Each structure stands twice: as structure tokens, then as C-alpha cells.
Amino acid sequence: MVSKKPRIVIIGAGMAGLTAANKLYTATCSKELFELLVVEGGTRIGGRINTSEFCGQGLDAYWRLTKDEKLAVNGVGNWSGKSLEEAIFAMHENTQRTYTSAGDLRTLDYDAESEYKMFPGEEITIAKGYLSVIESLASVLPSGLIQLGRKVVKIEWQPETKNTEINNIGLPVKLHFCDGSTMYADHVIVTVSLGVLKQGIRQDSGMFSPPLPSFKTKAISRLGYGVVDKLFLQLSTSNDDQEINDCKTKFPFLQMIFHQSDSNLRHPKIPWWIRRTAFLSPIYSNSRVLLSWFAGKEALHLESLNDEEILNGVSTTVSNLLSHNLCNSAGIPQPKFAKVLRTKWGTDPLFLGIV
Ligand SMILES: Cc1cc2nc3c(=O)[nH]c(=O)nc-3n(C[C@H](O)[C@H](O)[C@H](O)COP(=O)(O)OP(=O)(O)OC[C@H]3O[C@@H](n4cnc5c(N)ncnc54)[C@H](O)[C@@H]3O)c2cc1C
């Protein structure tokens, strides 16, 4: 009797799942040793790495480019020394919130943060977007090895199955998919996000059967996990706004800080969800696409708004803050926004947060 090759199923086609698949598939004699499959709940590969087209621009490629640009500082309103100090602190706090994805910096474990090391050398951007790294990893895998639209809702592990052959197939892991179908495996590599794991260990979830051992559930519970979202906006190119196109003053790197105590009184129309946003700026010099980052509850709120509400909120903010410096000398109208694209990492059930 010919024994069947063991089957390994990787859950998730993000960076972790595809790296595992790439390593396993390219290992010596892998095709003779085991059968490999990747099941992905979404309709694309890449997970939290994604490159989108927006107004003809690849959108993850430029996210740090603005850092070396010349900074113009303009204030609106009166600032006392103390309120300025507070505001500059708040500005740094808001920037750190997006870097760490902690809605509240007091929830961070600073001992763990101090272990964080940046890779040495220059930061680089990848011309075709980060998705090209993902595509390169996946390119060695034969078609059909990655199955999209296969969301796993339950991982059932019966370690004794192999001996007792309870099921027809005799494999110890049974995967249940959201469409009711099932698949058997000898081994499963779970690469879903920490947010999905946190939901999966809840008593009402039933994702793991039997439940994961307590040292794993405790680790999953203890680890912090937050939300950060990117908002991209396209500046309008309608004829009415042609003057803005020609205007010498392009949309600036707008670093936003608000008075702490009385900020609502000073600009009551600026919505609360934009007040802890550190900046709004073109993705590179003179680009008509602007980028802004949101963290914590502001990010979750952004996810719940429709495009019109976002456009109104941003337009109000920009007209309050830029009325004194953008194209003002020519009396040209404020910039208008045509299109919105934002991420929804916090509420997307395949991620439930970012890091
Ligand atoms: C805006 C942003 C900026 C970032 N910046 C940086 C940075 O500068 N440096 C850095 O190191 N990292 C950064 N990260 C984090 C980095 O992108 C992630 O850590 C990494 O992509 C995670 O890969 P992963 O494979 O572990 O998880 P994921 O990418 O989340 O992949 C998991 C996959 O599992 C799938 N899945 C989930 N549930 C199921 C299910 N039930 N059944 C089947 N499939 C399922 C998901 O659809 C997903 O494709 C950033 C992330 C974001 C969003």
C-alpha cells in the first residue's frame, strides 16, 4: 500500500503565510515529501501589505518621501508659550500614535518598545509598491496552490485520529470554511493577524477546537494591538480650480496641532476625529494626492464615515487652517477634494486591527 504524502495547509496569504509557503515549496525534495496548500479568506494575496492604484498613482510607494522636504511653519490664532509647548507635545504624541498604532500611548509597554530596532541604512521605497515583494514570493508557487476566498471559521484538531481513523481520511486536522465546506490536513500553519487570533480565542468564537492551551491564549491576550488607517485624498482638477493648479503655492506639508484645552471653541467646525491627526500632505512634491494617518478611536470613526462626510470634514479643516497662506495673495479659492480612499484595517474581519 502506498502511503499518502502528508498535507500541510497554511492559513493566510500575507507576508508570513507566503514566506512559509515559499520556503517549504522551494525546500529540497519538498514535492516528494509533502503536499502544500495555502487557504486565504480574502480575494487577494498580501494581507496587510497592499498597493492600490488611486488617480494613476501606486499608493504605498511614497509614504515617507515628504520627510526631507522644506517645512514652512504657519500658525493660525494666538499661541501663548505654554499652549505652544503643549501643542508641540501633542503633535509628537499624535505622530507616535500612528507609528506605534497605540490609540493611547500610556497603554504601550515601554520595555518592549525599547527592544524595537530599526534596520540600519537608508529607508527605501519600492518603485512598484510593496506588493511586488509579495508577488515575487508567490511567483514560485504553482497555480492552484493558493486558494482565495477560503475563510476558515474553525480549526478542529483530533490528535488521536491518525491512530483510530475516526474520519474517513485519517488526518488529524479538519478545517471548516465559511461556505460550509471542509478540508483535512496533517499540519496547519496559522498566520492570521493578532486581531483575528484575539477574536478566535473568545469563548463564543469556537475557532479552535479544542481551545488553545492557556499559555498561548494568555500570550495572545496580553499582546497589545491597535488600529492605524491611511486616508488618501485627490485634489480636484476641475476647471474652476485651474487657478489652484497654476498657483505658485502648492498644497503644503500641513502639520496640524490644536490648542489642547479650548480647541473646540476656536474652530468649532473642525471635526473631533481630525484633531489628533498629525499631518495632511502631498505624497510627494506637487502631487495632487494627499495623505493623512489616523490612529485609535479616530481611525475607527474614519472607517465608519461615508466619503462625503470625510470630504466635508477635511475641507472644513483645510479652509480653517489654510485661509491665510494658500494662494491667498491672488484671492484664489481654497482647494477642493475630488476623491477619497481610506483603509479599513480595524473593522475588516480578516484583520481587526494592524499592529
Ligand atoms: C499602514 C501599515 C503600515 C505598516 N508599516 C510597517 C512598517 O513600516 N514596518 C513593518 O515592519 N511593518 C509594517 N506594517 C505591518 C506589516 O504590514 C505586517 O506586520 C505584515 O504585513 C503582517 O503580515 P502577516 O502575514 O503576519 O499578516 P497579514 O498580512 O494580516 O496576513 C494574514 C492573512 O490571513 C488572512 N486571514 C485572516 N483570517 C483568515 C481566516 N479566518 N481564514 C483564512 N484567511 C484568513 C488575511 O486575509 C490575510 O491575508 C504596516 C502595516 C500597515 C497596515
The ligand as a Tripos MOL2 file, in Angstrom:
@<TRIPOS>MOLECULE
LIG
   53    58     1     0     0
SMALL
NO_CHARGES

@<TRIPOS>ATOM
      1 C1         -0.3800   51.0120    7.0750 C.3       1 LIG1
      2 C2          0.6090   49.9860    7.5390 C.ar      1 LIG1
      3 C3          1.9390   50.3120    7.6910 C.ar      1 LIG1
      4 C4          2.8520   49.3690    8.1230 C.ar      1 LIG1
      5 N1          4.1740   49.7280    8.2420 N.ar      1 LIG1
      6 C5          5.0780   48.8020    8.5960 C.ar      1 LIG1
      7 C6          6.4510   49.1070    8.6450 C.ar      1 LIG1
      8 O1          6.8640   50.2170    8.3740 O.2       1 LIG1
      9 N2          7.3220   48.1350    9.0080 N.ar      1 LIG1
     10 C7          6.8950   46.8770    9.3090 C.ar      1 LIG1
     11 O2          7.7220   46.0190    9.6190 O.2       1 LIG1
     12 N3          5.5850   46.5410    9.2830 N.ar      1 LIG1
     13 C8          4.6930   47.4690    8.9200 C.ar      1 LIG1
     14 N4          3.3560   47.1350    8.8780 N.ar      1 LIG1
     15 C9          2.9550   45.8080    9.3520 C.3       1 LIG1
     16 C10         3.1250   44.7280    8.3020 C.3       1 LIG1
     17 O3          2.4580   45.1220    7.1170 O.3       1 LIG1
     18 C11         2.5060   43.4560    8.8780 C.3       1 LIG1
     19 O4          3.1510   43.1300   10.0820 O.3       1 LIG1
     20 C12         2.6420   42.2680    7.9500 C.3       1 LIG1
     21 O5          2.2030   42.5840    6.6520 O.3       1 LIG1
     22 C13         1.8010   41.1520    8.5540 C.3       1 LIG1
     23 O6          1.8690   40.0060    7.7190 O.3       1 LIG1
     24 P1          1.1980   38.6390    8.2010 P.3       1 LIG1
     25 O7          1.3300   37.6810    7.1040 O.co2     1 LIG1
     26 O8          1.7290   38.2790    9.5380 O.co2     1 LIG1
     27 O9         -0.3290   39.0030    8.4810 O.3       1 LIG1
     28 P2         -1.4390   39.5180    7.4470 P.3       1 LIG1
     29 O10        -0.8480   40.4110    6.4430 O.co2     1 LIG1
     30 O11        -2.5660   40.0320    8.2880 O.co2     1 LIG1
     31 O12        -1.8810   38.1740    6.7130 O.3       1 LIG1
     32 C14        -2.7980   37.2990    7.2630 C.3       1 LIG1
     33 C15        -3.6970   36.7990    6.1520 C.3       1 LIG1
     34 O13        -4.6340   35.8980    6.7320 O.3       1 LIG1
     35 C16        -5.8880   36.1100    6.1150 C.3       1 LIG1
     36 N5         -6.9110   35.6160    7.0460 N.ar      1 LIG1
     37 C17        -7.3350   36.1940    8.1920 C.ar      1 LIG1
     38 N6         -8.2800   35.4390    8.7820 N.ar      1 LIG1
     39 C18        -8.4450   34.3530    7.9770 C.ar      1 LIG1
     40 C19        -9.2710   33.2060    8.0510 C.ar      1 LIG1
     41 N7        -10.1170   33.0180    9.0830 N.pl3     1 LIG1
     42 N8         -9.2070   32.2890    7.0700 N.ar      1 LIG1
     43 C20        -8.3390   32.4480    6.0230 C.ar      1 LIG1
     44 N9         -7.5390   33.5320    5.9010 N.ar      1 LIG1
     45 C21        -7.5810   34.4710    6.8750 C.ar      1 LIG1
     46 C22        -5.9610   37.5940    5.8720 C.3       1 LIG1
     47 O14        -6.8900   37.9130    4.8430 O.3       1 LIG1
     48 C23        -4.5160   37.9110    5.4940 C.3       1 LIG1
     49 O15        -4.3360   37.8660    4.0930 O.3       1 LIG1
     50 C24         2.4140   48.0610    8.4380 C.ar      1 LIG1
     51 C25         1.0670   47.7060    8.2740 C.ar      1 LIG1
     52 C26         0.1720   48.6580    7.8190 C.ar      1 LIG1
     53 C27        -1.2660   48.2460    7.6250 C.3       1 LIG1
@<TRIPOS>BOND
     1     1     2 1
     2     2     3 ar
     3     2    52 ar
     4     3     4 ar
     5     4     5 ar
     6     4    50 ar
     7     5     6 ar
     8     6     7 ar
     9     6    13 1
    10     7     8 2
    11     7     9 ar
    12     9    10 ar
    13    10    11 2
    14    10    12 ar
    15    12    13 ar
    16    13    14 ar
    17    14    15 1
    18    14    50 ar
    19    15    16 1
    20    16    17 1
    21    16    18 1
    22    18    19 1
    23    18    20 1
    24    20    21 1
    25    20    22 1
    26    22    23 1
    27    23    24 1
    28    24    25 2
    29    24    26 1
    30    24    27 1
    31    27    28 1
    32    28    29 2
    33    28    30 1
    34    28    31 1
    35    31    32 1
    36    32    33 1
    37    33    34 1
    38    33    48 1
    39    34    35 1
    40    35    36 1
    41    35    46 1
    42    36    37 ar
    43    36    45 ar
    44    37    38 ar
    45    38    39 ar
    46    39    40 ar
    47    39    45 ar
    48    40    41 1
    49    40    42 ar
    50    42    43 ar
    51    43    44 ar
    52    44    45 ar
    53    46    47 1
    54    46    48 1
    55    48    49 1
    56    50    51 ar
    57    51    52 ar
    58    52    53 1
@<TRIPOS>SUBSTRUCTURE
     1 LIG1         1 GROUP 0 **** ****
